[in-house]
Amino acid sequence: MEKFAIEKSTIMSYFKENYSNYIKGSPFSLQKQMPVMQLRHFIKQAVRKKNSITIQLNPTFNQTTVSECTGIATFSPYSSQLILTSLDNKTIHLINSEQIRHIRLNPNSK
């Protein structure tokens, strides 16, 4: 009976410790800030080739944590912002170039 109680308590403690990962999804690793010229080059290349990319965004006054968004990038015809449309076309992000921390290709992109 004691063995069952010990196993049950370890399962519950594991669940309590990792509950936030289940709710938030898989956590991402914090990447280094890329140089501005490298960011510009990779963004132009991703837009031209219509690759699926993941962009890591620096914290802003609205959002205090680093975040990531994934999709297909295009340039806004009306401003200097980047438009990132999700792969399922349900979410659109308007991103200023100063916000971008890191950009990378998705492993399952075209």
C-alpha positions as protocol buffer text, in pm:
chain_id: "A"
residue {
  index: 1
  type: MET
  ca { x: 0 y: 0 z: 0 }
}
residue {
  index: 2
  type: GLU
  ca { x: 286 y: 238 z: 79 }
}
residue {
  index: 3
  type: LYS
  ca { x: 442 y: 174 z: -261 }
}
residue {
  index: 4
  type: PHE
  ca { x: 116 y: 273 z: -432 }
}
residue {
  index: 5
  type: ALA
  ca { x: 99 y: 594 z: -228 }
}
residue {
  index: 6
  type: ILE
  ca { x: 458 y: 684 z: -317 }
}
residue {
  index: 7
  type: GLU
  ca { x: 396 y: 624 z: -690 }
}
residue {
  index: 8
  type: LYS
  ca { x: 79 y: 830 z: -679 }
}
residue {
  index: 9
  type: SER
  ca { x: 251 y: 1123 z: -507 }
}
residue {
  index: 10
  type: THR
  ca { x: 535 y: 1132 z: -760 }
}
residue {
  index: 11
  type: ILE
  ca { x: 288 y: 1133 z: -1048 }
}
residue {
  index: 12
  type: MET
  ca { x: 93 y: 1420 z: -893 }
}
residue {
  index: 13
  type: SER
  ca { x: 407 y: 1621 z: -818 }
}
residue {
  index: 14
  type: TYR
  ca { x: 528 y: 1571 z: -1177 }
}
residue {
  index: 15
  type: PHE
  ca { x: 191 y: 1687 z: -1309 }
}
residue {
  index: 16
  type: LYS
  ca { x: 189 y: 1995 z: -1083 }
}
residue {
  index: 17
  type: GLU
  ca { x: 543 y: 2093 z: -1187 }
}
residue {
  index: 18
  type: ASN
  ca { x: 476 y: 2051 z: -1560 }
}
residue {
  index: 19
  type: TYR
  ca { x: 115 y: 2174 z: -1576 }
}
residue {
  index: 20
  type: SER
  ca { x: 211 y: 2508 z: -1728 }
}
residue {
  index: 21
  type: ASN
  ca { x: 384 y: 2332 z: -2019 }
}
residue {
  index: 22
  type: TYR
  ca { x: 63 y: 2141 z: -2097 }
}
residue {
  index: 23
  type: ILE
  ca { x: -140 y: 2460 z: -2102 }
}
residue {
  index: 24
  type: LYS
  ca { x: 105 y: 2680 z: -2292 }
}
residue {
  index: 25
  type: GLY
  ca { x: 228 y: 2416 z: -2535 }
}
residue {
  index: 26
  type: SER
  ca { x: 591 y: 2336 z: -2590 }
}
residue {
  index: 27
  type: PRO
  ca { x: 822 y: 2607 z: -2457 }
}
residue {
  index: 28
  type: PHE
  ca { x: 1075 y: 2760 z: -2693 }
}
residue {
  index: 29
  type: SER
  ca { x: 1437 y: 2839 z: -2631 }
}
residue {
  index: 30
  type: LEU
  ca { x: 1549 y: 3199 z: -2611 }
}
residue {
  index: 31
  type: GLN
  ca { x: 1767 y: 3288 z: -2910 }
}
residue {
  index: 32
  type: LYS
  ca { x: 2035 y: 3555 z: -2940 }
}
residue {
  index: 33
  type: GLN
  ca { x: 1955 y: 3891 z: -3098 }
}
residue {
  index: 34
  type: MET
  ca { x: 2047 y: 3870 z: -3467 }
}
residue {
  index: 35
  type: PRO
  ca { x: 2230 y: 4160 z: -3636 }
}
residue {
  index: 36
  type: VAL
  ca { x: 2003 y: 4402 z: -3825 }
}
residue {
  index: 37
  type: MET
  ca { x: 2162 y: 4337 z: -4166 }
}
residue {
  index: 38
  type: GLN
  ca { x: 2123 y: 3961 z: -4123 }
}
residue {
  index: 39
  type: LEU
  ca { x: 1758 y: 4001 z: -4022 }
}
residue {
  index: 40
  type: ARG
  ca { x: 1686 y: 4218 z: -4328 }
}
residue {
  index: 41
  type: HIS
  ca { x: 1853 y: 3967 z: -4558 }
}
residue {
  index: 42
  type: PHE
  ca { x: 1667 y: 3666 z: -4417 }
}
residue {
  index: 43
  type: ILE
  ca { x: 1331 y: 3846 z: -4420 }
}
residue {
  index: 44
  type: LYS
  ca { x: 1372 y: 3950 z: -4784 }
}
residue {
  index: 45
  type: GLN
  ca { x: 1469 y: 3595 z: -4875 }
}
residue {
  index: 46
  type: ALA
  ca { x: 1173 y: 3443 z: -4684 }
}
residue {
  index: 47
  type: VAL
  ca { x: 927 y: 3683 z: -4847 }
}
residue {
  index: 48
  type: ARG
  ca { x: 1067 y: 3621 z: -5195 }
}
residue {
  index: 49
  type: LYS
  ca { x: 1064 y: 3241 z: -5158 }
}
residue {
  index: 50
  type: LYS
  ca { x: 737 y: 3234 z: -4954 }
}
residue {
  index: 51
  type: ASN
  ca { x: 897 y: 3011 z: -4690 }
}
residue {
  index: 52
  type: SER
  ca { x: 732 y: 2926 z: -4361 }
}
residue {
  index: 53
  type: ILE
  ca { x: 931 y: 3102 z: -4088 }
}
residue {
  index: 54
  type: THR
  ca { x: 929 y: 3143 z: -3712 }
}
residue {
  index: 55
  type: ILE
  ca { x: 1002 y: 3487 z: -3572 }
}
residue {
  index: 56
  type: GLN
  ca { x: 1101 y: 3544 z: -3211 }
}
residue {
  index: 57
  type: LEU
  ca { x: 988 y: 3885 z: -3088 }
}
residue {
  index: 58
  type: ASN
  ca { x: 1151 y: 4103 z: -2823 }
}
residue {
  index: 59
  type: PRO
  ca { x: 940 y: 4219 z: -2528 }
}
residue {
  index: 60
  type: THR
  ca { x: 742 y: 4541 z: -2577 }
}
residue {
  index: 61
  type: PHE
  ca { x: 545 y: 4768 z: -2346 }
}
residue {
  index: 62
  type: ASN
  ca { x: 230 y: 4566 z: -2432 }
}
residue {
  index: 63
  type: GLN
  ca { x: 388 y: 4224 z: -2394 }
}
residue {
  index: 64
  type: THR
  ca { x: 651 y: 4180 z: -2126 }
}
residue {
  index: 65
  type: THR
  ca { x: 786 y: 3842 z: -2239 }
}
residue {
  index: 66
  type: VAL
  ca { x: 963 y: 3711 z: -2546 }
}
residue {
  index: 67
  type: SER
  ca { x: 718 y: 3545 z: -2786 }
}
residue {
  index: 68
  type: GLU
  ca { x: 726 y: 3351 z: -3112 }
}
residue {
  index: 69
  type: CYS
  ca { x: 496 y: 3345 z: -3411 }
}
residue {
  index: 70
  type: THR
  ca { x: 503 y: 3124 z: -3718 }
}
residue {
  index: 71
  type: GLY
  ca { x: 374 y: 3175 z: -4071 }
}
residue {
  index: 72
  type: ILE
  ca { x: 435 y: 3308 z: -4420 }
}
residue {
  index: 73
  type: ALA
  ca { x: 577 y: 3660 z: -4437 }
}
residue {
  index: 74
  type: THR
  ca { x: 484 y: 3939 z: -4678 }
}
residue {
  index: 75
  type: PHE
  ca { x: 565 y: 4310 z: -4682 }
}
residue {
  index: 76
  type: SER
  ca { x: 285 y: 4552 z: -4601 }
}
residue {
  index: 77
  type: PRO
  ca { x: 204 y: 4769 z: -4904 }
}
residue {
  index: 78
  type: TYR
  ca { x: 96 y: 5058 z: -4677 }
}
residue {
  index: 79
  type: SER
  ca { x: 368 y: 5067 z: -4410 }
}
residue {
  index: 80
  type: SER
  ca { x: 711 y: 4936 z: -4320 }
}
residue {
  index: 81
  type: GLN
  ca { x: 562 y: 4649 z: -4119 }
}
residue {
  index: 82
  type: LEU
  ca { x: 595 y: 4280 z: -4193 }
}
residue {
  index: 83
  type: ILE
  ca { x: 273 y: 4079 z: -4224 }
}
residue {
  index: 84
  type: LEU
  ca { x: 301 y: 3724 z: -4090 }
}
residue {
  index: 85
  type: THR
  ca { x: 4 y: 3503 z: -4179 }
}
residue {
  index: 86
  type: SER
  ca { x: -28 y: 3173 z: -3992 }
}
residue {
  index: 87
  type: LEU
  ca { x: -15 y: 2849 z: -4188 }
}
residue {
  index: 88
  type: ASP
  ca { x: -388 y: 2788 z: -4133 }
}
residue {
  index: 89
  type: ASN
  ca { x: -472 y: 3151 z: -4237 }
}
residue {
  index: 90
  type: LYS
  ca { x: -649 y: 3216 z: -3905 }
}
residue {
  index: 91
  type: THR
  ca { x: -401 y: 3460 z: -3748 }
}
residue {
  index: 92
  type: ILE
  ca { x: -223 y: 3764 z: -3888 }
}
residue {
  index: 93
  type: HIS
  ca { x: 63 y: 3940 z: -3706 }
}
residue {
  index: 94
  type: LEU
  ca { x: 178 y: 4291 z: -3795 }
}
residue {
  index: 95
  type: ILE
  ca { x: 543 y: 4312 z: -3693 }
}
residue {
  index: 96
  type: ASN
  ca { x: 774 y: 4611 z: -3680 }
}
residue {
  index: 97
  type: SER
  ca { x: 1133 y: 4535 z: -3773 }
}
residue {
  index: 98
  type: GLU
  ca { x: 1258 y: 4666 z: -3434 }
}
residue {
  index: 99
  type: GLN
  ca { x: 1057 y: 4394 z: -3257 }
}
residue {
  index: 100
  type: ILE
  ca { x: 1233 y: 4102 z: -3426 }
}
residue {
  index: 101
  type: ARG
  ca { x: 1490 y: 3919 z: -3217 }
}
residue {
  index: 102
  type: HIS
  ca { x: 1551 y: 3608 z: -3427 }
}
residue {
  index: 103
  type: ILE
  ca { x: 1420 y: 3450 z: -3746 }
}
residue {
  index: 104
  type: ARG
  ca { x: 1448 y: 3091 z: -3864 }
}
residue {
  index: 105
  type: LEU
  ca { x: 1302 y: 2858 z: -4123 }
}
residue {
  index: 106
  type: ASN
  ca { x: 1052 y: 2600 z: -4012 }
}
residue {
  index: 107
  type: PRO
  ca { x: 1182 y: 2244 z: -4058 }
}
residue {
  index: 108
  type: ASN
  ca { x: 863 y: 2147 z: -4244 }
}
residue {
  index: 109
  type: SER
  ca { x: 866 y: 2444 z: -4484 }
}
residue {
  index: 110
  type: LYS
  ca { x: 858 y: 2415 z: -4861 }
}
